[in-house]
Amino acid sequence: MTAQTIFEKGRPGRQTSYLPDREWRPGLFDRLPMEARRRRLPLLPEVTEGEVVRHYTNLARKNWGVDVGFYPLGSCTMKYNPRIAEQVASWPEFSAAHPLRPIRAAQGWLRVMYETERILSRLCGMARFTLQPAAGAQGELCGMLMIRRYHADRGRPRNTVIVPDSAHGTNPATASLAGFNVLTCPSSERGLVDVVALRRLLNDDVAAIMLTNPNTLGLFERDIQEVCRLVHEAGGLAYYDGANFNALVGRFRPGDMGFDVVHLNLHKTFAAPHGGGGPGSGPVGVVEKLEPFLPVPLVRKGREEFDFEEDRPKSIGRLNGFAGNALVVLRAYVYLRLLGTAGLRGVSGGAVLAANYLKHRLAQSYDPSHPGSCMHEFVLSAARQKAQDVRALDIAKRLIDLGFHPPTVYFPLTVPEALMIEPTETEPLETLDAFADAMLQIAREAQQQPDLLHAAPHTTPVGRLDEVAAAKTLDVRWQQHSDPEEAARA
Ligand SMILES: *Cc1c(COP(=O)(O)O)cnc(C)c1O
């Protein structure tokens, strides 16, 4: 089924009658200089207001999100986003504040940032945080640039970064974007960093190791202190990818594990909505010796008021416009203040419990990547189903028919036919059970009617897309080719 775009729905001359025409503010138009004026009217869809409402409402109803149903997308922490944070973020005192307003008139905003930084530092055992990066991946880049600066500043530049083979794809990508050579450290049988292999990789060119704990298999890196000690002994730094912090928040601090740099994903652990491609926030925390390299500006508390600290000669500079994605920071601030430390312990406890419950129920029909308990997520292999000619992708597509967002598939790369499941702490038991029932039903279908799975999904407006073509020849913009002026600019 091909849905019409709103332009295709339009008819020449059709319009809505509720808007005043441009005479509404007489004089304003006349003050625009000639060269700034359009030579002709923009080609907007000519539709009624009612058509607009229906068009977008129907599109929104085809969408899936945490507000529609269960979304166990591993590594993404698709938890419920409390509405109270949305409400605060919508207050005009925050949402309408211009970033260039005088500092005196922005004291409330600066206080939110200052206190968020203090709370995150306490939670992670770090000296300071920057709130500038707009995503986890940009936080990684920020961290890697600081690490590069740190070594250069000591007169001993280093060019290698070690990344475990189970790492999130952004880790090696970031390290190489920051100009480092990437060395891959293999995992042991247990799915953890192989300490013996790590020892062999270490030398005086190693700037850092990038790790997430729990790792992307959902396993806690038991030797983490030893890993950090070895890297430090070799003169390197330890970078913590904190996107999996939902497993540990309130219970365990990356600083205590031995890490020097940490990024967090406010849009995962701290409940800011995400999934549509932004806006996010990936604050980065550092231990004291890396403080001079933090991006500018930082929020400073003076005797009487807060202000921005710009004059930092060793800083890596600016990473974002103004002070970062402030409204995402604000949502996280509300969440942090509401939950407090006890509440945050409940978050990690609930996340780990839910994952273990699901893992236990699903282990009867799918092979877990590793035995035993997991942290906030776990990875199943559909190897058993593959022997029946059903792949992880078929299982994922069939889940859509049964009313669930699929888990992450084919990641991490170290597990064949991987299904990576992260239920989060915000789902009731009934939802977890319904999802487990659906997964077990699919395992039976794989044995009895594999073609049903090959053709899934059956209930969506479009079936299987050519994913390679969709990624390579991405076409998300409608173009009015009949207008030469617009086409020239496109
Ligand atoms: C999500 C994630 C990232 C990247 O975060 P973005 O905000 O999507 O850039 C990095 N590492 C891990 C482990 C993640 O789960």
Ligand as a Chemical Component Dictionary entry (heavy atoms), coordinates in Angstrom:
data_LIG
# 
_chem_comp.id                   LIG 
_chem_comp.type                 NON-POLYMER 
_chem_comp.pdbx_formal_charge   0 
_chem_comp.three_letter_code    LIG 
# 
loop_
_chem_comp_atom.comp_id 
_chem_comp_atom.atom_id 
_chem_comp_atom.alt_atom_id 
_chem_comp_atom.type_symbol 
_chem_comp_atom.charge 
_chem_comp_atom.model_Cartn_x 
_chem_comp_atom.model_Cartn_y 
_chem_comp_atom.model_Cartn_z 
_chem_comp_atom.pdbx_ordinal 
LIG C1 C1 C 0 23.013 3.601 22.295 1  
LIG C2 C2 C 0 24.422 3.278 22.539 2  
LIG C3 C3 C 0 25.443 4.130 22.094 3  
LIG C4 C4 C 0 25.197 5.352 21.196 4  
LIG O1 O1 O 0 24.320 6.298 21.709 5  
LIG P1 P1 P 0 23.570 7.302 20.715 6  
LIG O2 O2 O 0 22.897 8.271 21.615 7  
LIG O3 O3 O 0 22.645 6.485 19.895 8  
LIG O4 O4 O 0 24.622 7.962 19.866 9  
LIG C5 C5 C 0 26.740 3.811 22.410 10 
LIG N1 N1 N 0 27.034 2.698 23.108 11 
LIG C6 C6 C 0 26.088 1.850 23.554 12 
LIG C7 C7 C 0 26.478 0.626 24.340 13 
LIG C8 C8 C 0 24.746 2.104 23.274 14 
LIG O5 O5 O 0 23.795 1.264 23.692 15 
# 
loop_
_chem_comp_bond.comp_id 
_chem_comp_bond.atom_id_1 
_chem_comp_bond.atom_id_2 
_chem_comp_bond.value_order 
_chem_comp_bond.pdbx_ordinal 
LIG C1 C2 SING 1  
LIG C2 C3 SING 2  
LIG C2 C8 DOUB 3  
LIG C3 C4 SING 4  
LIG C3 C5 DOUB 5  
LIG C4 O1 SING 6  
LIG O1 P1 SING 7  
LIG P1 O2 DOUB 8  
LIG P1 O3 SING 9  
LIG P1 O4 SING 10 
LIG C5 N1 SING 11 
LIG N1 C6 DOUB 12 
LIG C6 C7 SING 13 
LIG C6 C8 SING 14 
LIG C8 O5 SING 15 
# 
